[in-house]
Amino acid sequence: MSSYSYTPRGVCSRRITFDIEDGVIRNLKFEGGCNGNLKAIGRLLEGADPRKAADILRGNDCAGRGTSCADQLSKAIDAALASA
C-alpha cells in the first residue's frame, strides 16, 4: 500500500490524502472544503480504479475558478501514479 498527500491549489480544501492499495483508491479524505460533498466523493471512489477516477474528475470547475476539489484530486492521483 502506498499513501499519498497532496496540497491542492485554488480551492477551499487544504489537503487531500489517500492510499492506492492493490491498484484501487482507499481511505480518500479531504481536509477543509465542502465537508458533505467531499465525504461523498471519498465514499464514491472507495475501491475505484485511480486512472478512471482521475479521468472522470479532471476539468471539473467550481464557481469559475478553473479548478475544483475534484479537479485537484485528479491532479493528486496523476502525481501519485507518476511517482509509483
C-alpha positions, 0 to 999 in steps of 0.5 A: 500500500502506498499513501499519498498527500497532496496540497491542492491549489485554488480551492477551499480544501487544504489537503487531500490524502489517500492510499492506492492499495492493490491498484484501487483508491482507499481511505480518500479524505479531504481536509477543509472544503465542502465537508458533505460533498467531499465525504461523498466523493471519498465514499464514491471512489472507495475501491475505484480504479485511480486512472478512471477516477482521475479521468472522470474528475479532471476539468471539473470547475467550481464557481469559475475558478478553473479548478475544483476539489475534484479537479485537484484530486485528479491532479493528486492521483496523476502525481501519485501514479507518476511517482509509483 
